[in-house]
Amino acid sequence: METIELGDVSVTRVWEYFGPVEMTPDVFFPDTSRQVWRDNASWLQPHFHDAATDGVNSALQTWLVRSEGRTILVDTGVGNHKERPYAQVWSRRETDFLDNLARAGVAPEDVDLVVNTHLHIDHVGWNTRLRDREWVPTFPNATYVMPKADFDFWNPANNRPTVLGRGNQNVFEDSVAPVHRAGQTLLWEGSHRIDGNLLLEPAPGHTPGSCVLTLTSGTDRALFVGDLMHSPVQILEPDVNSCFCEDPREARATRRRLLGWAADNDALVLPAHFPGNGALEVTRDADRFAIKEWAAFR
């Protein structure tokens, strides 16, 4: 089942990619304990860790949210035909993402809102597509909701130093600037309420503008957390960051705060990159966290 109902809101997972990201746990998560990967191998493998190659597996997926009559996409993956010289795994891809979206009953023209939780290479790619050798908005009727802090941080005109080095090269130019020029962006600060069910709030650390989308409908709660976590190992060891976090201390504090909120409120946590069941509930014992139950996605 790829769709679940949360109160009056439906959430559907739309796949773009599942597989290796050409990094071992030690590289992807520099502070990780090898012991936790060994102790939890029975369920980390094969979805999250490939024992044969010692590689980390990841998913690229968009959360399709239907709320109050609107069609909303949360994060847009890598996209097709994008030139990524310093991230070859994502360069010049040819995926059937739009066909997968169509199978979920959505054409590009049907999308009302696109939420980018942050502006990394693997969260904005399908913001645009190539048409007549120009990058144009993939979703012509949508408002693209972006955190202003990330818009400013990744704008090449501002020349901000980043832990990615050149890893995000071309991303702003081909996946962010075209929708901004088209007048389709909404750059928000502080917080931004989408509707009665959905609220965007800052979750900085991974990037300056990283955010979470909180869903509250009836008795159900959910958090779309973007890259707060790339692996469920970070639930068991919440102080472990990925190598892509701009502010490691702030990322740890944000992760602990949001995991605590999710545990205290029985909220479903929906990261951007978890394969397998894709989303989960967590429980806590003081400052330690554990997986309570996986979602019904397959």
C-alpha positions in Angstrom: 0.0 0.0 0.0 1.5 3.3 -1.1 -1.2 5.6 0.3 -2.2 6.1 3.9 -4.8 8.3 5.4 -4.0 10.7 8.3 -7.2 12.3 9.5 -8.6 14.2 6.5 -5.2 14.1 4.7 -3.9 11.4 2.3 -0.2 10.7 1.8 1.2 8.8 -1.1 4.7 7.8 -1.8 6.0 8.5 -5.3 9.2 6.8 -6.2 12.1 8.1 -8.2 15.0 5.9 -7.2 16.1 3.2 -4.8 19.7 1.9 -4.5 23.2 2.7 -3.5 24.6 6.1 -3.0 28.2 5.0 -3.4 29.1 5.7 0.3 30.0 3.4 3.2 28.4 4.1 6.6 31.8 5.5 7.9 31.8 8.1 5.1 28.1 8.9 5.0 28.0 9.1 8.9 31.4 10.0 10.1 30.5 9.8 13.8 28.6 6.5 13.5 29.4 3.5 15.6 30.1 0.3 13.5 28.6 -1.7 16.4 25.2 -0.3 15.9 25.2 -1.4 12.2 26.3 -4.9 13.3 23.8 -5.1 16.2 20.9 -4.2 13.9 22.0 -5.9 10.7 19.0 -8.2 10.7 16.7 -5.3 9.7 19.1 -2.7 8.3 19.9 -5.1 5.6 19.1 -5.1 2.7 17.0 -1.9 2.6 19.4 0.4 4.4 22.7 -1.3 4.1 24.2 -3.6 1.5 26.4 -6.1 3.3 28.1 -7.3 0.2 29.4 -3.8 -0.8 29.2 -2.2 2.6 27.3 0.6 0.9 24.5 2.7 2.2 21.2 2.4 0.3 18.8 5.3 -0.1 15.5 6.2 -1.6 14.5 9.2 -3.6 10.8 9.7 -3.2 8.3 12.5 -3.2 5.5 12.7 -0.7 2.2 13.4 -2.5 -0.1 15.1 0.0 -3.8 15.8 -0.6 -5.2 18.3 1.9 -8.2 20.6 1.8 -8.7 20.0 -1.9 -5.2 20.8 -2.9 -2.5 18.6 -4.4 0.9 19.1 -2.7 4.3 17.6 -3.4 6.9 17.5 -0.6 10.4 17.5 -2.2 11.1 16.7 -5.8 14.2 14.5 -5.9 17.0 14.7 -8.5 15.2 15.2 -11.8 16.2 14.2 -15.3 19.0 15.5 -17.6 20.6 17.5 -14.9 24.4 18.1 -15.2 26.0 17.2 -11.8 29.7 17.0 -12.4 30.5 16.6 -8.7 27.7 14.2 -7.9 27.9 11.6 -10.6 25.3 9.3 -9.1 22.7 12.0 -9.7 24.0 13.3 -13.0 22.0 13.1 -16.3 19.5 10.6 -14.9 16.6 9.2 -16.9 13.8 8.1 -14.5 10.1 7.6 -14.9 9.2 9.8 -12.0 6.5 11.7 -13.9 5.0 8.4 -15.0 5.0 7.2 -11.4 3.2 10.5 -10.4 0.7 9.8 -13.2 0.0 6.4 -11.7 -0.9 8.1 -8.5 -3.5 10.1 -10.5 -1.5 13.4 -10.8 -0.4 15.2 -13.9 2.1 18.1 -13.6 -0.8 20.6 -14.3 -2.7 19.2 -11.3 -0.1 20.2 -8.7 -1.1 23.2 -6.6 1.9 23.4 -4.2 5.5 22.2 -4.2 7.3 22.2 -0.8 11.1 22.0 -0.8 12.2 21.2 2.7 15.6 22.5 1.7 17.5 23.2 -1.5 19.9 20.3 -1.8 20.6 18.6 -5.1 18.3 15.7 -4.3 15.3 17.7 -3.2 14.6 20.2 -6.0 15.5 18.3 -9.2 11.9 17.9 -10.5 11.1 21.5 -9.8 12.1 21.9 -13.5 12.3 19.9 -16.7 14.1 20.5 -20.0 11.9 21.8 -22.8 13.3 23.3 -26.0 16.7 23.3 -24.4 15.5 25.5 -21.5 14.7 24.7 -17.9 11.0 25.4 -17.2 8.8 24.7 -14.2 7.6 21.1 -14.2 4.4 22.1 -12.4 3.1 25.2 -14.3 0.2 25.9 -11.9 2.1 25.4 -8.7 3.4 27.7 -6.1 6.9 26.5 -5.0 7.3 27.1 -1.3 11.0 27.5 -0.3 12.7 28.6 2.9 14.2 32.0 2.3 17.3 31.1 4.4 18.2 28.3 2.0 17.3 30.4 -1.1 19.8 33.0 0.1 22.4 30.5 1.2 22.5 28.5 -2.1 22.3 31.5 -4.4 25.7 31.6 -6.1 25.6 35.4 -6.1 26.1 35.3 -2.3 29.1 33.0 -2.5 28.5 31.2 0.8 31.0 28.6 1.9 29.5 25.1 2.3 30.5 21.6 3.5 29.4 20.3 0.1 32.1 22.2 -1.8 31.0 22.0 -5.4 28.5 19.2 -4.7 25.5 21.4 -5.3 26.9 22.9 -8.4 24.3 24.0 -11.1 21.4 23.2 -8.7 20.3 26.7 -8.1 20.7 27.7 -11.7 18.7 24.8 -13.2 16.2 23.9 -10.5 15.5 27.0 -8.4 16.2 30.1 -10.4 13.9 29.2 -13.3 10.8 28.9 -11.1 11.7 32.1 -9.3 12.0 33.9 -12.6 8.6 32.5 -13.6 7.1 34.2 -10.5 6.1 30.9 -8.9 8.1 30.9 -5.7 7.0 31.8 -2.2 10.0 32.4 0.1 9.0 32.1 3.7 10.6 33.0 7.0 9.7 32.3 10.6 6.9 29.8 9.9 4.3 29.3 7.1 0.9 27.9 7.4 -0.3 26.1 4.3 -3.8 25.2 5.5 -5.6 24.0 8.6 -3.7 20.7 8.5 -0.2 21.7 7.5 2.4 24.0 9.0 6.0 24.6 7.9 8.5 25.4 10.6 12.3 25.9 10.7 14.5 22.8 11.4 18.0 24.2 10.8 21.3 22.4 11.0 21.4 20.2 7.9 21.2 23.4 6.0 20.4 26.9 7.3 16.9 26.8 6.0 16.0 23.2 6.5 12.4 22.8 7.6 9.8 20.3 8.6 6.2 20.1 7.6 3.9 19.3 10.5 0.6 17.6 9.7 -2.2 17.8 12.3 -5.6 16.4 11.3 -8.1 15.0 13.8 -6.1 12.8 16.2 -3.3 12.1 13.7 0.1 13.8 13.7 3.0 13.5 11.2 6.3 15.2 10.5 7.8 15.4 7.1 11.4 15.8 8.1 13.4 16.0 4.9 17.0 15.2 5.7 16.7 15.3 9.5 17.8 11.7 9.1 19.2 9.7 6.2 19.2 6.3 8.1 17.2 4.9 11.0 20.6 4.5 12.7 20.2 8.2 13.5 17.1 7.3 15.6 19.1 4.9 17.7 22.1 7.3 17.7 20.5 10.8 17.3 23.9 12.6 17.7 25.1 11.1 14.5 25.0 13.5 11.6 25.5 12.9 7.9 28.6 14.3 6.3 26.3 16.8 4.5 25.2 18.8 7.6 26.3 22.5 7.5 26.0 23.1 11.2 26.6 19.7 13.1 25.8 21.0 16.5 22.5 22.6 15.4 21.6 19.5 13.4 22.0 17.3 16.5 19.9 19.6 18.6 17.2 19.8 15.9 17.1 16.0 15.5 16.7 15.4 19.2 14.0 18.1 19.6 11.9 16.8 16.7 12.3 13.1 17.6 11.2 14.1 21.1 8.1 15.8 19.7 7.3 12.9 17.5 7.6 10.4 20.3 5.5 12.6 22.7 2.8 13.1 20.2 2.6 9.7 18.5 3.5 11.4 15.2 4.5 9.5 12.1 7.9 10.5 10.9 8.4 10.7 7.2 12.1 11.2 6.1 12.9 12.0 2.5 15.2 9.0 1.9 14.1 6.0 3.8 13.5 2.9 1.6 11.5 -0.1 2.8 8.4 1.0 4.7 9.6 4.6 4.4 8.2 6.1 7.5 7.8 5.2 11.2 6.8 6.1 14.7 9.3 6.4 17.5 9.3 6.0 21.2 11.6 7.5 23.8 13.1 6.7 27.1 14.5 9.9 28.5 17.0 11.0 25.9 17.1 7.7 24.0 14.9 6.8 21.1 13.8 3.6 19.4 11.6 2.5 16.5 8.1 1.9 17.7 6.4 0.8 14.5 6.9 1.1 10.7 4.3 2.7 8.5 2.1 0.7 6.1 4.0 1.8 3.0 5.5 -1.1 1.0 
